[in-house]
Amino acid sequence: MSDANGEQQAKPVRVLLAEDQGMMRGALALLLDLEDDIEVVAQVAAGDRIVAEALDARPDIALLDIELPGRSGLDAAADLREELPSCKVLILTTFGRPGYLRRAMEAGAAGFLVKDGPVEQLADAIRRVLRGERVIDPALAAAALSAGPSPLTPREQDVLNAAADGATVADIARRVFLSESTVRNYLSAAIGKTGTRNRIEAVRCARQNGWL
């Protein structure tokens, strides 16, 4: 691309935007498109559409919310690392939870920001991530260091997720393909590790810390 004087201009950064709230998604796309060097090339409202849209649009950056229908932004980030490693991931979420940050980094995300910042900060983060930098909200990074890793095993997380809607032990056992006695053991372990009194409190605690 050249300007009127024949000088070479850099191509705009191609961005995929994943956000389930239509008004928020539209506003973000509009604001980012006002930046001369950023172009929103794809928008999705569900996590299970991210990889397909990315493979079609070939964005440089995928800007992902975490809590999306179909598949979480964290899971989609790991999928993109496998399916389209040239696309860098920047997590943008309302939920600044230490556990989410750790999981995002494990999934290969290059950045993690909360939504209460100005759009100029987001645009700058997109440029920095494209240059190969890692961009993390400083307050959240400090909280993640002090909080430590999740105490829950993957199986305990599965069982708590299955229990989140108030399901019975029998229902949980069918969902996670375990015996009822094993489910009870995992629930008991999760309750103990979260320092709570029952499975409902354990689910709430795990979610508040970003472990689920």
N, C-alpha and C positions, 0 to 999 in steps of 0.2 A: 504494500500500500504506500502511495506517495502523495505528498501534498501538492499545492499549486506551484511550488518552487522546485518540484522534482525531488525533494528530500524524502528519504525513506522514513516511514512512521511505523512504530511497533504495533503489532496486531493487538486488539483488545483481549483482555482476559475473559475466557469463556466460562460462564458460571451456570451450574445446575442448582436450582433452588427447590428444596423439599420442605414443605410446611403445610400442615393439614388445615389451618385456619385460612380461609380464602381471603379475607380482608388483609390479614398480616402478610400473606404471600404476595398479594398484589401490590401492597405498599412497599415491601422490600424490593420487589422487582423494579418498580417505578423509580425508587430512590437510587438503586444501584445503576440503572440504565442512564441516570443523569451524569454519572462519572464518565469522562471521555474515554478511559482506558478499560472499562468493564462492560461486558455484554451478557445479559441473562439469556441463555440459549435454550433452556428447558425448565419447566416448572412441574412439580408433581405434588400430589396431596396425600399419597400413601407410600409407606416404606417399601412395600413389595413391588413398586414400580420404578424404584430408583435405578437399579442396575440396568434394566432394559432401556430406560430413557438415556442413561449415560452412555451405553454402548451405541445408541443411535446418534446422540448429539455430540459425543466426544468432548465433554467440557474439560477445562484445565483444573477447575475447582468445583467440588460438590459441597454446597452449603446445606447442612442437614440439621433439622430439628431432631430431638431424641424420641419423644413420645408421638409416634405416628401409627395410624392404623395399618394392619397387615404385617408390618415388620418394623422394629425400632430402628432409629437412626444409627445406633451403635452396632447393631447386627448388619445393617446395610453398609456401614463403613468397612467392616471386615470383608463383606462380599466384594466391595469395590477394590479392595487391596488385591484380591485374587483375580477378579475379572477384568479390571481396568487399572493396573498399577500406575499408569501415567497420570491418573486423576487424583489430585490431593484432596483430602477431606478436612473441612472446617466445621466443627459442631457449633451451632448457635441455638441456645435453649433458654427457656424461662427458669429451668430448674438447675441452679448452680450447686450441685451436690458433689461432695468430694469423691464418693464412690463412682459417680458418672464420669468424672474426669479420669480416674484410673482406668475404667473400662474403655473409655474413648482412646486413651493412649495405647492400651493393649490391642485395640482394634486397628491401630495404625493411623489414627487421626493426627493431623499436623497442627491443629489448633482447636481451642475451646473457649467460647465467649458466651456471656449471658446477654439476653436481649435488651437490657435496660441501658445499654451504651448508645452513643450517637452513631449515625450512619457513617460519618467520616471515619470513626474508629474501625468500623466493620470493613469499609473499603480499604483502609490501610492494612488491616489484617489479611485481607485477600491478596494484596500485592506482596506482603511479606511472606506469606505461605508459598506463593508462586516462586519466590526467590530461594526457597529452601529453608526458611526460618520456621521455628516452632513458636506459635503465638498462644499464650494461655493467660486467662484472666488472673492477675496477680493475687487478688484476695482469695480466689478459689484454689490457686496453687498452694498457698500457705495453709489453707484449711485441709487440703488433701494430705499434706505432709504430716500435719498434727493428728489427723484422724487415723492414719494407718490403713492397711489393706482390709478388705472384707474378711470377717471371721468365718463366713459361711462357705461350705463346700459347694461345688456345682450341684450335687444331688439335693442338698438342703435348700438351695435356691429354687430348684425345680419344684420341690414339694411345697415351699411357701408360695410360689407363683400359682400353683394349682389350688392352694387353699384360700387365695385372695378373695374369692367371691362367696366365701362362707360354705364351701363344699364340705360334705361329710368325709370321714376317713375312707369310707368305701369308694366314694366318688374320686377322691384324690388318687387312691390306689389304682383305679382303672385308668385314670388320665396319664399317670407316670409309669404304668406297667410294673408296679411293685406290690408286694403283699401288704395287707393292712398293718401287720405288726411292724414291718420295716418302715412304713409311713409314720407310724406312731413314734418310732425311734428317731427318725429324722426331724419330726416336729419337735420332739422333746429337746433334741440337741440344739435346734435353731432357737427355741425359746430360751434355753440356757445361755447361749452365746450372745443373744441380743439383750439379755437381762430383763426380759419381759415376763408377764404372767400367763399369757395364753397365745394361741396362734394368731389371733387378730392383731394383738399388740405387736407380735413379732413381725408380721407383714408390714404394719405401719412403720415400725422402726427401720426395717430393712429398706423400705421405699424412701423414707426420709433421708437415709444415708446414701442412697443411690446404689445399693447392693442388689436390687432387683431391676 
